[in-house]
Amino acid sequence: MAEEVEEKTVLLTQDAVDKLQEELNWRQGEYRDEITERIAAARAEGDLSENGGYQAAREEQGKNEGRINELIVKLRNAKIVEAPEDGTVGNGSVVTIDLAGNEMTYVIGSRDIAVATDIDVISPESPVGAAIIGAKVGDEVEYKAPNGRMIKVTIKDSKPLA
C-alpha cells in the first residue's frame, strides 16, 4: 500500500522550487536507473532470499520512489513567495534579529526553503516567526517562548532571500 502524502500549500522561493525540481529530475532519471542496475546485478547472482545487495537495493528503491512522490506533491502545491522589499518581515525574508545583544540571521519559511540556502530557517508558525512576521526594520517585538518566558527581539535587517 502506497503511503499517502498530505497535500497542502507549500510556500517556497523560486530558488527552492528550482532545487526541488532538480532533485526530482535526478531521482526520476539517473538515480532511479542506478538503483535498477543494482537490482538487476543482484538478481543475476541467484538466490534472492539471502542476497543482501538485492534487499538493500530494493529498500533504496522504495525510499527513492517515496521521495519522488513527496517532491511531486510539494511542487504541485507550491506557491512562490516573494518577500517584501521594504524592510517588512515576510515569508522568504532573510531577517537579522537582535536578542539580548546577540545578532542572529534566519530565513522565514518552511523547512523546504532550506534547500535554497545555508541560513537557518524559522517557521512562520513558530513563536518567534509569528511574532516577527509583518514587523519592520527597527521594530521591537515580543513573543512567548515555549517555557512561558516573554522574549523581546529587535528587527535589525530584513530583505528577500536572493
VENGI-V217723 format. One record per residue. N is the residue number from 1. RES is the residue in three letters. PHI is phi in radians with two decimals (NA if undefined). PSI is psi as a letter, one per 40 degrees, with the letter a starting at -180 (* if undefined). Layout:
N,RES,PHI,PSI + N,RES,PHI,PSI
This chain:
1,MET,NA,h + 2,ALA,-1.30,h + 3,GLU,-1.34,h + 4,GLU,-1.47,h + 5,VAL,-1.73,h + 6,GLU,-1.08,h + 7,GLU,-1.76,h + 8,LYS,-2.60,i + 9,THR,-1.07,h + 10,VAL,-2.01,h + 11,LEU,-1.48,h + 12,LEU,-2.37,i + 13,THR,-1.41,i + 14,GLN,-1.06,d + 15,ASP,-1.09,d + 16,ALA,-1.13,d + 17,VAL,-1.04,d + 18,ASP,-1.07,d + 19,LYS,-1.20,d + 20,LEU,-1.15,d + 21,GLN,-1.13,d + 22,GLU,-1.09,d + 23,GLU,-1.11,d + 24,LEU,-1.05,d + 25,ASN,-1.04,d + 26,TRP,-1.13,d + 27,ARG,-1.16,d + 28,GLN,-1.37,d + 29,GLY,-1.90,c + 30,GLU,-0.92,d + 31,TYR,-1.21,d + 32,ARG,-1.07,d + 33,ASP,-1.10,d + 34,GLU,-1.08,d + 35,ILE,-1.13,d + 36,THR,-1.05,d + 37,GLU,-1.14,d + 38,ARG,-1.15,d + 39,ILE,-1.13,d + 40,ALA,-1.09,d + 41,ALA,-1.14,d + 42,ALA,-1.19,d + 43,ARG,-1.06,d + 44,ALA,-1.15,e + 45,GLU,-1.31,e + 46,GLY,1.92,b + 47,ASP,-0.76,h + 48,LEU,-1.36,d + 49,SER,-1.16,d + 50,GLU,-2.07,f + 51,ASN,-1.79,g + 52,GLY,-1.08,d + 53,GLY,-1.11,d + 54,TYR,-1.15,d + 55,GLN,-1.07,d + 56,ALA,-1.12,d + 57,ALA,-1.15,d + 58,ARG,-1.15,d + 59,GLU,-1.13,d + 60,GLU,-1.10,d + 61,GLN,-1.08,d + 62,GLY,-1.11,d + 63,LYS,-1.11,d + 64,ASN,-1.11,d + 65,GLU,-1.13,d + 66,GLY,-1.11,d + 67,ARG,-1.16,d + 68,ILE,-1.01,d + 69,ASN,-1.08,d + 70,GLU,-1.08,d + 71,LEU,-1.14,d + 72,ILE,-1.04,d + 73,VAL,-1.12,d + 74,LYS,-1.05,d + 75,LEU,-1.20,d + 76,ARG,-1.14,d + 77,ASN,-1.76,e + 78,ALA,-1.26,h + 79,LYS,-2.10,h + 80,ILE,-1.28,h + 81,VAL,-1.87,i + 82,GLU,-2.15,h + 83,ALA,-1.13,i + 84,PRO,-1.05,i + 85,GLU,-1.80,e + 86,ASP,-1.72,e + 87,GLY,1.57,e + 88,THR,-1.47,i + 89,VAL,-1.44,h + 90,GLY,-2.59,i + 91,ASN,-1.03,h + 92,GLY,1.54,e + 93,SER,-1.42,i + 94,VAL,-1.69,h + 95,VAL,-2.08,h + 96,THR,-1.89,h + 97,ILE,-2.06,i + 98,ASP,-1.91,h + 99,LEU,-2.10,h + 100,ALA,0.91,f + 101,GLY,1.52,e + 102,ASN,-1.83,h + 103,GLU,-1.57,h + 104,MET,-2.32,i + 105,THR,-2.06,h + 106,TYR,-2.42,i + 107,VAL,-1.82,h + 108,ILE,-1.62,h + 109,GLY,2.82,a + 110,SER,-1.34,i + 111,ARG,-1.09,e + 112,ASP,-1.21,d + 113,ILE,-1.18,d + 114,ALA,-1.02,d + 115,VAL,-1.15,e + 116,ALA,-1.76,e + 117,THR,-2.72,i + 118,ASP,-1.71,e + 119,ILE,-1.42,i + 120,ASP,-1.04,i + 121,VAL,-1.91,h + 122,ILE,-1.99,h + 123,SER,-1.23,h + 124,PRO,-1.19,e + 125,GLU,-1.57,e + 126,SER,-1.22,i + 127,PRO,-0.97,d + 128,VAL,-1.22,d + 129,GLY,-1.05,d + 130,ALA,-1.11,d + 131,ALA,-1.25,d + 132,ILE,-1.64,e + 133,ILE,-1.04,h + 134,GLY,1.58,e + 135,ALA,-1.32,i + 136,LYS,-2.03,i + 137,VAL,-0.93,h + 138,GLY,1.70,d + 139,ASP,-1.21,i + 140,GLU,-1.91,h + 141,VAL,-2.14,i + 142,GLU,-2.21,i + 143,TYR,-2.46,i + 144,LYS,-1.66,h + 145,ALA,-1.28,i + 146,PRO,-0.97,d + 147,ASN,-1.45,e + 148,GLY,1.64,e + 149,ARG,-1.29,i + 150,MET,-1.54,h + 151,ILE,-2.16,h + 152,LYS,-1.83,h + 153,VAL,-2.33,i + 154,THR,-1.97,h + 155,ILE,-1.39,h + 156,LYS,-1.61,d + 157,ASP,-2.75,i + 158,SER,-2.65,h + 159,LYS,-2.58,i + 160,PRO,-1.14,i + 161,LEU,-1.15,h + 162,ALA,-1.51,*
